[in-house]
Amino acid sequence: MGERNSYSKTDLDATFMHMKEDAMRNGQTKPGYNLQIATENQFIIDFALYANRTDTLT
């Protein structure tokens, strides 16, 4: 499994991340991605999609 200790069965590239609480107030982890967007004058000029939980690479 490389550097990771868990994988999603439906998306092997996704990482389990804490999501917003749902209506049942379950703060559970779900497979997800970290999307970073750069804007200038309200226009998107760049974006990056990471499997990392944090934005330590930006």
CHARMM internal coordinates of N, CA and C (Angstrom, degrees):
IC EDIT
DIST 1 N 1 CA 1.4545
DIST 1 CA 1 C 1.5214
ANGL 1 N 1 CA 1 C 112.25
DIST 1 C 2 N 1.3078
ANGL 1 CA 1 C 2 N 118.15
DIHE 1 N 1 CA 1 C 2 N 0.66
DIST 2 N 2 CA 1.4526
ANGL 1 C 2 N 2 CA 119.64
DIHE 1 CA 1 C 2 N 2 CA 176.92
DIST 2 CA 2 C 1.5145
ANGL 2 N 2 CA 2 C 112.61
DIHE 1 C 2 N 2 CA 2 C 71.95
DIST 2 C 3 N 1.3428
ANGL 2 CA 2 C 3 N 116.78
DIHE 2 N 2 CA 2 C 3 N -135.90
DIST 3 N 3 CA 1.4602
ANGL 2 C 3 N 3 CA 122.63
DIHE 2 CA 2 C 3 N 3 CA -177.03
DIST 3 CA 3 C 1.5226
ANGL 3 N 3 CA 3 C 113.03
DIHE 2 C 3 N 3 CA 3 C -81.53
DIST 3 C 4 N 1.3126
ANGL 3 CA 3 C 4 N 118.61
DIHE 3 N 3 CA 3 C 4 N -13.13
DIST 4 N 4 CA 1.4659
ANGL 3 C 4 N 4 CA 121.57
DIHE 3 CA 3 C 4 N 4 CA -174.56
DIST 4 CA 4 C 1.5206
ANGL 4 N 4 CA 4 C 110.81
DIHE 3 C 4 N 4 CA 4 C -96.94
DIST 4 C 5 N 1.3432
ANGL 4 CA 4 C 5 N 115.54
DIHE 4 N 4 CA 4 C 5 N 151.76
DIST 5 N 5 CA 1.4569
ANGL 4 C 5 N 5 CA 119.41
DIHE 4 CA 4 C 5 N 5 CA 179.83
DIST 5 CA 5 C 1.5211
ANGL 5 N 5 CA 5 C 112.68
DIHE 4 C 5 N 5 CA 5 C -108.33
DIST 5 C 6 N 1.3357
ANGL 5 CA 5 C 6 N 118.05
DIHE 5 N 5 CA 5 C 6 N 3.06
DIST 6 N 6 CA 1.4665
ANGL 5 C 6 N 6 CA 121.02
DIHE 5 CA 5 C 6 N 6 CA 176.97
DIST 6 CA 6 C 1.5243
ANGL 6 N 6 CA 6 C 109.70
DIHE 5 C 6 N 6 CA 6 C -154.20
DIST 6 C 7 N 1.3294
ANGL 6 CA 6 C 7 N 115.12
DIHE 6 N 6 CA 6 C 7 N 153.65
DIST 7 N 7 CA 1.4614
ANGL 6 C 7 N 7 CA 121.84
DIHE 6 CA 6 C 7 N 7 CA 179.55
DIST 7 CA 7 C 1.5146
ANGL 7 N 7 CA 7 C 109.47
DIHE 6 C 7 N 7 CA 7 C -139.59
DIST 7 C 8 N 1.3184
ANGL 7 CA 7 C 8 N 116.60
DIHE 7 N 7 CA 7 C 8 N 150.44
DIST 8 N 8 CA 1.4563
ANGL 7 C 8 N 8 CA 121.72
DIHE 7 CA 7 C 8 N 8 CA 173.85
DIST 8 CA 8 C 1.5231
ANGL 8 N 8 CA 8 C 108.40
DIHE 7 C 8 N 8 CA 8 C -81.49
DIST 8 C 9 N 1.3046
ANGL 8 CA 8 C 9 N 116.71
DIHE 8 N 8 CA 8 C 9 N 140.88
DIST 9 N 9 CA 1.4634
ANGL 8 C 9 N 9 CA 120.35
DIHE 8 CA 8 C 9 N 9 CA 178.25
DIST 9 CA 9 C 1.5217
ANGL 9 N 9 CA 9 C 111.95
DIHE 8 C 9 N 9 CA 9 C -72.98
DIST 9 C 10 N 1.3386
ANGL 9 CA 9 C 10 N 117.60
DIHE 9 N 9 CA 9 C 10 N -24.65
DIST 10 N 10 CA 1.4609
ANGL 9 C 10 N 10 CA 120.87
DIHE 9 CA 9 C 10 N 10 CA -176.95
DIST 10 CA 10 C 1.5193
ANGL 10 N 10 CA 10 C 113.25
DIHE 9 C 10 N 10 CA 10 C -96.55
DIST 10 C 11 N 1.3395
ANGL 10 CA 10 C 11 N 118.46
DIHE 10 N 10 CA 10 C 11 N -21.88
DIST 11 N 11 CA 1.4625
ANGL 10 C 11 N 11 CA 122.03
DIHE 10 CA 10 C 11 N 11 CA -179.71
DIST 11 CA 11 C 1.5220
ANGL 11 N 11 CA 11 C 107.97
DIHE 10 C 11 N 11 CA 11 C -145.78
DIST 11 C 12 N 1.3198
ANGL 11 CA 11 C 12 N 117.82
DIHE 11 N 11 CA 11 C 12 N 100.68
DIST 12 N 12 CA 1.4638
ANGL 11 C 12 N 12 CA 121.73
DIHE 11 CA 11 C 12 N 12 CA -175.41
DIST 12 CA 12 C 1.5196
ANGL 12 N 12 CA 12 C 113.22
DIHE 11 C 12 N 12 CA 12 C -66.31
DIST 12 C 13 N 1.3374
ANGL 12 CA 12 C 13 N 118.00
DIHE 12 N 12 CA 12 C 13 N -21.60
DIST 13 N 13 CA 1.4572
ANGL 12 C 13 N 13 CA 120.91
DIHE 12 CA 12 C 13 N 13 CA -179.64
DIST 13 CA 13 C 1.5210
ANGL 13 N 13 CA 13 C 112.96
DIHE 12 C 13 N 13 CA 13 C -85.45
DIST 13 C 14 N 1.3242
ANGL 13 CA 13 C 14 N 117.93
DIHE 13 N 13 CA 13 C 14 N -19.79
DIST 14 N 14 CA 1.4654
ANGL 13 C 14 N 14 CA 121.74
DIHE 13 CA 13 C 14 N 14 CA -177.38
DIST 14 CA 14 C 1.5276
ANGL 14 N 14 CA 14 C 110.55
DIHE 13 C 14 N 14 CA 14 C -75.47
DIST 14 C 15 N 1.3336
ANGL 14 CA 14 C 15 N 115.24
DIHE 14 N 14 CA 14 C 15 N 151.85
DIST 15 N 15 CA 1.4578
ANGL 14 C 15 N 15 CA 123.06
DIHE 14 CA 14 C 15 N 15 CA 176.44
DIST 15 CA 15 C 1.5168
ANGL 15 N 15 CA 15 C 108.67
DIHE 14 C 15 N 15 CA 15 C -111.71
DIST 15 C 16 N 1.3305
ANGL 15 CA 15 C 16 N 117.74
DIHE 15 N 15 CA 15 C 16 N 143.53
DIST 16 N 16 CA 1.4611
ANGL 15 C 16 N 16 CA 120.30
DIHE 15 CA 15 C 16 N 16 CA 177.11
DIST 16 CA 16 C 1.5226
ANGL 16 N 16 CA 16 C 109.27
DIHE 15 C 16 N 16 CA 16 C -71.24
DIST 16 C 17 N 1.3313
ANGL 16 CA 16 C 17 N 116.26
DIHE 16 N 16 CA 16 C 17 N 127.29
DIST 17 N 17 CA 1.4649
ANGL 16 C 17 N 17 CA 122.93
DIHE 16 CA 16 C 17 N 17 CA -178.12
DIST 17 CA 17 C 1.5165
ANGL 17 N 17 CA 17 C 109.79
DIHE 16 C 17 N 17 CA 17 C -132.70
DIST 17 C 18 N 1.3385
ANGL 17 CA 17 C 18 N 115.83
DIHE 17 N 17 CA 17 C 18 N 153.00
DIST 18 N 18 CA 1.4603
ANGL 17 C 18 N 18 CA 120.36
DIHE 17 CA 17 C 18 N 18 CA 174.32
DIST 18 CA 18 C 1.5212
ANGL 18 N 18 CA 18 C 108.36
DIHE 17 C 18 N 18 CA 18 C -74.13
DIST 18 C 19 N 1.3224
ANGL 18 CA 18 C 19 N 116.61
DIHE 18 N 18 CA 18 C 19 N 128.25
DIST 19 N 19 CA 1.4616
ANGL 18 C 19 N 19 CA 122.52
DIHE 18 CA 18 C 19 N 19 CA 179.66
DIST 19 CA 19 C 1.5258
ANGL 19 N 19 CA 19 C 109.60
DIHE 18 C 19 N 19 CA 19 C -105.71
DIST 19 C 20 N 1.3348
ANGL 19 CA 19 C 20 N 115.81
DIHE 19 N 19 CA 19 C 20 N 171.45
DIST 20 N 20 CA 1.4574
ANGL 19 C 20 N 20 CA 119.86
DIHE 19 CA 19 C 20 N 20 CA 174.47
DIST 20 CA 20 C 1.5178
ANGL 20 N 20 CA 20 C 109.75
DIHE 19 C 20 N 20 CA 20 C -60.07
DIST 20 C 21 N 1.3244
ANGL 20 CA 20 C 21 N 115.64
DIHE 20 N 20 CA 20 C 21 N 151.47
DIST 21 N 21 CA 1.4626
ANGL 20 C 21 N 21 CA 119.44
DIHE 20 CA 20 C 21 N 21 CA 178.54
DIST 21 CA 21 C 1.5229
ANGL 21 N 21 CA 21 C 109.77
DIHE 20 C 21 N 21 CA 21 C -67.19
DIST 21 C 22 N 1.3157
ANGL 21 CA 21 C 22 N 116.06
DIHE 21 N 21 CA 21 C 22 N 140.63
DIST 22 N 22 CA 1.4563
ANGL 21 C 22 N 22 CA 120.22
DIHE 21 CA 21 C 22 N 22 CA 177.80
DIST 22 CA 22 C 1.5323
ANGL 22 N 22 CA 22 C 109.82
DIHE 21 C 22 N 22 CA 22 C -88.63
DIST 22 C 23 N 1.3039
ANGL 22 CA 22 C 23 N 117.59
DIHE 22 N 22 CA 22 C 23 N -172.69
DIST 23 N 23 CA 1.4681
ANGL 22 C 23 N 23 CA 121.81
DIHE 22 CA 22 C 23 N 23 CA -176.97
DIST 23 CA 23 C 1.5266
ANGL 23 N 23 CA 23 C 112.20
DIHE 22 C 23 N 23 CA 23 C -61.77
DIST 23 C 24 N 1.3185
ANGL 23 CA 23 C 24 N 117.21
DIHE 23 N 23 CA 23 C 24 N -26.40
DIST 24 N 24 CA 1.4692
ANGL 23 C 24 N 24 CA 121.27
DIHE 23 CA 23 C 24 N 24 CA 179.62
DIST 24 CA 24 C 1.5249
ANGL 24 N 24 CA 24 C 111.67
DIHE 23 C 24 N 24 CA 24 C -87.72
DIST 24 C 25 N 1.3273
ANGL 24 CA 24 C 25 N 116.61
DIHE 24 N 24 CA 24 C 25 N 5.19
DIST 25 N 25 CA 1.4682
ANGL 24 C 25 N 25 CA 123.88
DIHE 24 CA 24 C 25 N 25 CA -178.65
DIST 25 CA 25 C 1.5317
ANGL 25 N 25 CA 25 C 112.70
DIHE 24 C 25 N 25 CA 25 C 59.44
DIST 25 C 26 N 1.3104
ANGL 25 CA 25 C 26 N 115.48
DIHE 25 N 25 CA 25 C 26 N 40.20
DIST 26 N 26 CA 1.4644
ANGL 25 C 26 N 26 CA 121.22
DIHE 25 CA 25 C 26 N 26 CA 175.70
DIST 26 CA 26 C 1.5211
ANGL 26 N 26 CA 26 C 108.42
DIHE 25 C 26 N 26 CA 26 C -96.35
DIST 26 C 27 N 1.3006
ANGL 26 CA 26 C 27 N 117.14
DIHE 26 N 26 CA 26 C 27 N 110.40
DIST 27 N 27 CA 1.4544
ANGL 26 C 27 N 27 CA 121.15
DIHE 26 CA 26 C 27 N 27 CA 176.86
DIST 27 CA 27 C 1.5147
ANGL 27 N 27 CA 27 C 110.30
DIHE 26 C 27 N 27 CA 27 C -91.06
DIST 27 C 28 N 1.3137
ANGL 27 CA 27 C 28 N 117.00
DIHE 27 N 27 CA 27 C 28 N 62.95
DIST 28 N 28 CA 1.4500
ANGL 27 C 28 N 28 CA 120.67
DIHE 27 CA 27 C 28 N 28 CA -174.68
DIST 28 CA 28 C 1.5213
ANGL 28 N 28 CA 28 C 111.89
DIHE 27 C 28 N 28 CA 28 C -93.34
DIST 28 C 29 N 1.3091
ANGL 28 CA 28 C 29 N 115.11
DIHE 28 N 28 CA 28 C 29 N 167.25
DIST 29 N 29 CA 1.4601
ANGL 28 C 29 N 29 CA 120.14
DIHE 28 CA 28 C 29 N 29 CA 177.71
DIST 29 CA 29 C 1.5217
ANGL 29 N 29 CA 29 C 109.40
DIHE 28 C 29 N 29 CA 29 C -92.36
DIST 29 C 30 N 1.3243
ANGL 29 CA 29 C 30 N 114.41
DIHE 29 N 29 CA 29 C 30 N 145.27
DIST 30 N 30 CA 1.4658
ANGL 29 C 30 N 30 CA 121.50
DIHE 29 CA 29 C 30 N 30 CA 178.76
DIST 30 CA 30 C 1.5231
ANGL 30 N 30 CA 30 C 107.94
DIHE 29 C 30 N 30 CA 30 C -140.45
DIST 30 C 31 N 1.3309
ANGL 30 CA 30 C 31 N 117.85
DIHE 30 N 30 CA 30 C 31 N 156.63
DIST 31 N 31 CA 1.4594
ANGL 30 C 31 N 31 CA 119.23
DIHE 30 CA 30 C 31 N 31 CA 177.35
DIST 31 CA 31 C 1.5268
ANGL 31 N 31 CA 31 C 110.20
DIHE 30 C 31 N 31 CA 31 C -64.38
DIST 31 C 32 N 1.3219
ANGL 31 CA 31 C 32 N 116.49
DIHE 31 N 31 CA 31 C 32 N 135.75
DIST 32 N 32 CA 1.4580
ANGL 31 C 32 N 32 CA 119.12
DIHE 31 CA 31 C 32 N 32 CA -178.85
DIST 32 CA 32 C 1.5188
ANGL 32 N 32 CA 32 C 111.98
DIHE 31 C 32 N 32 CA 32 C -161.67
DIST 32 C 33 N 1.3130
ANGL 32 CA 32 C 33 N 114.62
DIHE 32 N 32 CA 32 C 33 N 178.45
DIST 33 N 33 CA 1.4581
ANGL 32 C 33 N 33 CA 122.96
DIHE 32 CA 32 C 33 N 33 CA 178.84
DIST 33 CA 33 C 1.5206
ANGL 33 N 33 CA 33 C 109.19
DIHE 32 C 33 N 33 CA 33 C -128.81
DIST 33 C 34 N 1.3157
ANGL 33 CA 33 C 34 N 117.04
DIHE 33 N 33 CA 33 C 34 N 158.90
DIST 34 N 34 CA 1.4502
ANGL 33 C 34 N 34 CA 123.69
DIHE 33 CA 33 C 34 N 34 CA 177.31
DIST 34 CA 34 C 1.5298
ANGL 34 N 34 CA 34 C 107.24
DIHE 33 C 34 N 34 CA 34 C -105.09
DIST 34 C 35 N 1.3213
ANGL 34 CA 34 C 35 N 116.81
DIHE 34 N 34 CA 34 C 35 N 109.84
DIST 35 N 35 CA 1.4614
ANGL 34 C 35 N 35 CA 122.27
DIHE 34 CA 34 C 35 N 35 CA -178.89
DIST 35 CA 35 C 1.5204
ANGL 35 N 35 CA 35 C 109.46
DIHE 34 C 35 N 35 CA 35 C -99.87
DIST 35 C 36 N 1.3237
ANGL 35 CA 35 C 36 N 117.18
DIHE 35 N 35 CA 35 C 36 N 124.29
DIST 36 N 36 CA 1.4611
ANGL 35 C 36 N 36 CA 123.38
DIHE 35 CA 35 C 36 N 36 CA 177.33
DIST 36 CA 36 C 1.5265
ANGL 36 N 36 CA 36 C 108.09
DIHE 35 C 36 N 36 CA 36 C -111.88
DIST 36 C 37 N 1.3290
ANGL 36 CA 36 C 37 N 116.28
DIHE 36 N 36 CA 36 C 37 N 130.45
DIST 37 N 37 CA 1.4666
ANGL 36 C 37 N 37 CA 121.36
DIHE 36 CA 36 C 37 N 37 CA -178.55
DIST 37 CA 37 C 1.5232
ANGL 37 N 37 CA 37 C 109.05
DIHE 36 C 37 N 37 CA 37 C -125.26
DIST 37 C 38 N 1.3291
ANGL 37 CA 37 C 38 N 116.67
DIHE 37 N 37 CA 37 C 38 N 132.72
DIST 38 N 38 CA 1.4606
ANGL 37 C 38 N 38 CA 122.09
DIHE 37 CA 37 C 38 N 38 CA 175.48
DIST 38 CA 38 C 1.5222
ANGL 38 N 38 CA 38 C 108.48
DIHE 37 C 38 N 38 CA 38 C -106.48
DIST 38 C 39 N 1.3386
ANGL 38 CA 38 C 39 N 116.45
DIHE 38 N 38 CA 38 C 39 N 132.96
DIST 39 N 39 CA 1.4667
ANGL 38 C 39 N 39 CA 120.87
DIHE 38 CA 38 C 39 N 39 CA -179.57
DIST 39 CA 39 C 1.5182
ANGL 39 N 39 CA 39 C 110.69
DIHE 38 C 39 N 39 CA 39 C -125.76
DIST 39 C 40 N 1.3078
ANGL 39 CA 39 C 40 N 114.17
DIHE 39 N 39 CA 39 C 40 N 155.49
DIST 40 N 40 CA 1.4624
ANGL 39 C 40 N 40 CA 121.78
DIHE 39 CA 39 C 40 N 40 CA 173.18
DIST 40 CA 40 C 1.5209
ANGL 40 N 40 CA 40 C 107.08
DIHE 39 C 40 N 40 CA 40 C -145.74
DIST 40 C 41 N 1.3209
ANGL 40 CA 40 C 41 N 116.41
DIHE 40 N 40 CA 40 C 41 N 124.78
DIST 41 N 41 CA 1.4662
ANGL 40 C 41 N 41 CA 122.18
DIHE 40 CA 40 C 41 N 41 CA -176.99
DIST 41 CA 41 C 1.5307
ANGL 41 N 41 CA 41 C 111.40
DIHE 40 C 41 N 41 CA 41 C 52.81
DIST 41 C 42 N 1.3145
ANGL 41 CA 41 C 42 N 115.97
DIHE 41 N 41 CA 41 C 42 N 40.35
DIST 42 N 42 CA 1.4600
ANGL 41 C 42 N 42 CA 124.54
DIHE 41 CA 41 C 42 N 42 CA 177.14
DIST 42 CA 42 C 1.5346
ANGL 42 N 42 CA 42 C 113.72
DIHE 41 C 42 N 42 CA 42 C 68.05
DIST 42 C 43 N 1.3238
ANGL 42 CA 42 C 43 N 117.44
DIHE 42 N 42 CA 42 C 43 N 16.43
DIST 43 N 43 CA 1.4628
ANGL 42 C 43 N 43 CA 122.38
DIHE 42 CA 42 C 43 N 43 CA 174.39
DIST 43 CA 43 C 1.5268
ANGL 43 N 43 CA 43 C 108.61
DIHE 42 C 43 N 43 CA 43 C -110.74
DIST 43 C 44 N 1.3103
ANGL 43 CA 43 C 44 N 116.66
DIHE 43 N 43 CA 43 C 44 N 138.39
DIST 44 N 44 CA 1.4605
ANGL 43 C 44 N 44 CA 120.44
DIHE 43 CA 43 C 44 N 44 CA 175.88
DIST 44 CA 44 C 1.5200
ANGL 44 N 44 CA 44 C 108.25
DIHE 43 C 44 N 44 CA 44 C -75.49
DIST 44 C 45 N 1.3312
ANGL 44 CA 44 C 45 N 116.44
DIHE 44 N 44 CA 44 C 45 N 121.92
DIST 45 N 45 CA 1.4633
ANGL 44 C 45 N 45 CA 120.46
DIHE 44 CA 44 C 45 N 45 CA -179.08
DIST 45 CA 45 C 1.5278
ANGL 45 N 45 CA 45 C 112.37
DIHE 44 C 45 N 45 CA 45 C -108.35
DIST 45 C 46 N 1.3338
ANGL 45 CA 45 C 46 N 117.16
DIHE 45 N 45 CA 45 C 46 N -17.93
DIST 46 N 46 CA 1.4595
ANGL 45 C 46 N 46 CA 119.95
DIHE 45 CA 45 C 46 N 46 CA 178.84
DIST 46 CA 46 C 1.5277
ANGL 46 N 46 CA 46 C 109.08
DIHE 45 C 46 N 46 CA 46 C -162.16
DIST 46 C 47 N 1.3085
ANGL 46 CA 46 C 47 N 115.86
DIHE 46 N 46 CA 46 C 47 N 157.35
DIST 47 N 47 CA 1.4623
ANGL 46 C 47 N 47 CA 120.58
DIHE 46 CA 46 C 47 N 47 CA 175.01
DIST 47 CA 47 C 1.5223
ANGL 47 N 47 CA 47 C 108.80
DIHE 46 C 47 N 47 CA 47 C -151.90
DIST 47 C 48 N 1.3239
ANGL 47 CA 47 C 48 N 115.17
DIHE 47 N 47 CA 47 C 48 N 158.65
DIST 48 N 48 CA 1.4596
ANGL 47 C 48 N 48 CA 121.47
DIHE 47 CA 47 C 48 N 48 CA 176.70
DIST 48 CA 48 C 1.5216
ANGL 48 N 48 CA 48 C 108.38
DIHE 47 C 48 N 48 CA 48 C -148.08
DIST 48 C 49 N 1.3094
ANGL 48 CA 48 C 49 N 115.85
DIHE 48 N 48 CA 48 C 49 N 143.54
DIST 49 N 49 CA 1.4569
ANGL 48 C 49 N 49 CA 122.15
DIHE 48 CA 48 C 49 N 49 CA -179.48
DIST 49 CA 49 C 1.5196
ANGL 49 N 49 CA 49 C 108.04
DIHE 48 C 49 N 49 CA 49 C -119.12
DIST 49 C 50 N 1.3421
ANGL 49 CA 49 C 50 N 115.98
DIHE 49 N 49 CA 49 C 50 N 122.42
DIST 50 N 50 CA 1.4556
ANGL 49 C 50 N 50 CA 121.77
DIHE 49 CA 49 C 50 N 50 CA -176.60
DIST 50 CA 50 C 1.5164
ANGL 50 N 50 CA 50 C 110.75
DIHE 49 C 50 N 50 CA 50 C -120.37
DIST 50 C 51 N 1.3173
ANGL 50 CA 50 C 51 N 116.18
DIHE 50 N 50 CA 50 C 51 N 151.86
DIST 51 N 51 CA 1.4608
ANGL 50 C 51 N 51 CA 121.19
DIHE 50 CA 50 C 51 N 51 CA 171.81
DIST 51 CA 51 C 1.5238
ANGL 51 N 51 CA 51 C 110.29
DIHE 50 C 51 N 51 CA 51 C -90.69
DIST 51 C 52 N 1.3432
ANGL 51 CA 51 C 52 N 117.77
DIHE 51 N 51 CA 51 C 52 N -6.54
DIST 52 N 52 CA 1.4672
ANGL 51 C 52 N 52 CA 121.95
DIHE 51 CA 51 C 52 N 52 CA 178.91
DIST 52 CA 52 C 1.5187
ANGL 52 N 52 CA 52 C 110.29
DIHE 51 C 52 N 52 CA 52 C -71.05
DIST 52 C 53 N 1.3360
ANGL 52 CA 52 C 53 N 116.40
DIHE 52 N 52 CA 52 C 53 N 147.78
DIST 53 N 53 CA 1.4601
ANGL 52 C 53 N 53 CA 120.54
DIHE 52 CA 52 C 53 N 53 CA 178.63
DIST 53 CA 53 C 1.5197
ANGL 53 N 53 CA 53 C 112.02
DIHE 52 C 53 N 53 CA 53 C -73.07
DIST 53 C 54 N 1.3097
ANGL 53 CA 53 C 54 N 118.00
DIHE 53 N 53 CA 53 C 54 N -32.72
DIST 54 N 54 CA 1.4614
ANGL 53 C 54 N 54 CA 121.68
DIHE 53 CA 53 C 54 N 54 CA -176.71
DIST 54 CA 54 C 1.5173
ANGL 54 N 54 CA 54 C 110.02
DIHE 53 C 54 N 54 CA 54 C -114.04
DIST 54 C 55 N 1.3037
ANGL 54 CA 54 C 55 N 115.27
DIHE 54 N 54 CA 54 C 55 N 165.71
DIST 55 N 55 CA 1.4624
ANGL 54 C 55 N 55 CA 119.84
DIHE 54 CA 54 C 55 N 55 CA -179.63
DIST 55 CA 55 C 1.5282
ANGL 55 N 55 CA 55 C 110.42
DIHE 54 C 55 N 55 CA 55 C -98.33
DIST 55 C 56 N 1.3251
ANGL 55 CA 55 C 56 N 117.01
DIHE 55 N 55 CA 55 C 56 N 52.20
DIST 56 N 56 CA 1.4568
ANGL 55 C 56 N 56 CA 121.42
DIHE 55 CA 55 C 56 N 56 CA 179.64
DIST 56 CA 56 C 1.5242
ANGL 56 N 56 CA 56 C 112.17
DIHE 55 C 56 N 56 CA 56 C -74.19
DIST 56 C 57 N 1.3216
ANGL 56 CA 56 C 57 N 117.49
DIHE 56 N 56 CA 56 C 57 N -16.87
DIST 57 N 57 CA 1.4613
ANGL 56 C 57 N 57 CA 120.55
DIHE 56 CA 56 C 57 N 57 CA -179.32
DIST 57 CA 57 C 1.5190
ANGL 57 N 57 CA 57 C 112.72
DIHE 56 C 57 N 57 CA 57 C -89.71
DIST 57 C 58 N 1.3332
ANGL 57 CA 57 C 58 N 118.07
DIHE 57 N 57 CA 57 C 58 N -4.74
DIST 58 N 58 CA 1.4638
ANGL 57 C 58 N 58 CA 119.92
DIHE 57 CA 57 C 58 N 58 CA -177.75
DIST 58 CA 58 C 1.4957
ANGL 58 N 58 CA 58 C 111.37
DIHE 57 C 58 N 58 CA 58 C -106.35
END
COOR INIT
IC SEED 1 N 1 CA 1 C
IC BUILD
